[in-house]
Amino acid sequence: MNSLFSGAAARAALQSAIACLDELHASVGVEGLAAAAANPGLMAIVDQHAAGVRDSLSSDVRPMTPVLLAAYAEGVRDAAFTHGWQPPVGSFDWSENDWVMRRLLAVCSLASQL
């Protein structure tokens, strides 16, 4: 009986993670990945952040999953909000040095590779 509930919980967690990553992609990824594709310097920064995310999640030891990425993104946002960060309203200027936005964009980049 435990495996039945574990499977249901895992499916629910995966569905929730995918919804979270879809929302992040719509709010950050679409515009940000297009900007990075047009700007090699920004793409290099995103790649560096993606390496940092992979290191944080120990993806060399365990596989990268939507659940891990979504939890990481939520943690970044929660910590940022706690420290007074506010998400941009409207279009974002990707030349700004906003660590949180760049980190979230890196999560979008990694999620697109899953």
C-alpha positions as CSV (number, residue, x, y, z in Angstrom):
1,M,0.0,0.0,0.0
2,N,2.9,2.4,0.7
3,S,4.1,2.2,-2.9
4,L,0.7,3.2,-4.2
5,F,0.8,6.4,-2.1
6,S,4.5,7.0,-2.9
7,G,3.7,6.8,-6.6
8,A,0.8,9.2,-6.3
9,A,2.9,11.7,-4.2
10,A,5.8,11.5,-6.7
11,R,3.4,12.1,-9.6
12,A,1.8,15.1,-7.8
13,A,5.3,16.5,-7.0
14,L,6.3,16.1,-10.7
15,Q,3.2,17.8,-11.9
16,S,3.6,20.7,-9.5
17,A,7.3,21.1,-10.4
18,I,6.5,21.2,-14.1
19,A,3.8,23.8,-13.5
20,C,6.3,25.9,-11.5
21,L,8.9,25.6,-14.2
22,D,6.4,26.5,-16.9
23,E,5.4,29.6,-15.0
24,L,9.1,30.5,-14.5
25,H,9.8,30.0,-18.2
26,A,6.8,32.2,-19.2
27,S,7.8,35.0,-16.8
28,V,11.6,34.8,-17.1
29,G,12.8,32.3,-19.6
30,V,11.1,33.3,-22.8
31,E,12.4,36.9,-22.8
32,G,15.7,36.1,-21.0
33,L,16.7,33.1,-23.2
34,A,16.0,35.2,-26.3
35,A,18.2,38.0,-24.9
36,A,21.0,35.5,-24.0
37,A,20.8,34.1,-27.5
38,A,21.4,37.5,-28.9
39,N,24.1,38.5,-26.5
40,P,27.1,36.2,-26.0
41,G,28.2,37.9,-22.9
42,L,24.8,37.3,-21.2
43,M,24.9,33.7,-22.4
44,A,28.3,33.2,-20.8
45,I,26.9,34.6,-17.5
46,V,23.8,32.3,-17.7
47,D,26.1,29.4,-18.4
48,Q,28.2,30.3,-15.3
49,H,25.0,30.5,-13.2
50,A,23.8,27.2,-14.6
51,A,27.1,25.6,-13.5
52,G,26.5,27.0,-10.0
53,V,23.0,25.6,-10.0
54,R,24.3,22.1,-11.1
55,D,26.9,22.3,-8.4
56,S,24.4,23.2,-5.7
57,L,22.1,20.4,-6.7
58,S,25.0,17.9,-7.0
59,S,23.8,16.9,-10.5
60,D,27.1,15.0,-11.0
61,V,25.9,12.6,-8.3
62,R,22.1,12.4,-9.0
63,P,20.1,13.2,-12.1
64,M,18.7,16.7,-12.6
65,T,15.0,16.5,-12.4
66,P,12.1,19.0,-12.7
67,V,11.4,18.6,-9.0
68,L,14.9,19.5,-8.0
69,L,15.0,22.5,-10.3
70,A,11.6,23.8,-9.3
71,A,12.5,23.5,-5.6
72,Y,15.8,25.3,-6.2
73,A,14.0,28.1,-8.1
74,E,11.5,28.5,-5.3
75,G,14.3,28.6,-2.7
76,V,16.1,31.3,-4.7
77,R,12.9,33.4,-4.9
78,D,12.0,32.9,-1.2
79,A,15.4,33.9,-0.1
80,A,15.4,36.9,-2.4
81,F,12.0,38.1,-1.1
82,T,13.2,37.7,2.4
83,H,16.1,40.0,1.6
84,G,13.9,42.6,0.0
85,W,14.2,41.7,-3.7
86,Q,11.2,42.5,-5.8
87,P,10.6,41.0,-9.2
88,P,10.7,43.4,-12.2
89,V,7.4,44.8,-13.4
90,G,7.1,44.6,-17.2
91,S,10.0,44.0,-19.5
92,F,13.4,43.4,-17.8
93,D,16.6,45.0,-18.9
94,W,18.9,41.9,-19.1
95,S,22.0,44.2,-19.0
96,E,21.2,44.9,-15.3
97,N,23.3,43.0,-12.9
98,D,20.5,41.2,-11.1
99,W,21.8,38.0,-9.6
100,V,18.4,36.6,-8.8
101,M,17.0,37.1,-12.3
102,R,20.2,35.6,-13.8
103,R,20.0,32.6,-11.5
104,L,16.4,32.1,-12.4
105,L,17.2,32.3,-16.0
106,A,19.9,29.7,-15.5
107,V,17.2,27.4,-14.0
108,C,15.1,28.0,-17.2
109,S,18.1,27.1,-19.3
110,L,18.7,23.9,-17.4
111,A,15.0,23.0,-17.4
112,S,14.9,23.4,-21.2
113,Q,17.5,20.7,-21.5
114,L,15.6,18.1,-19.5
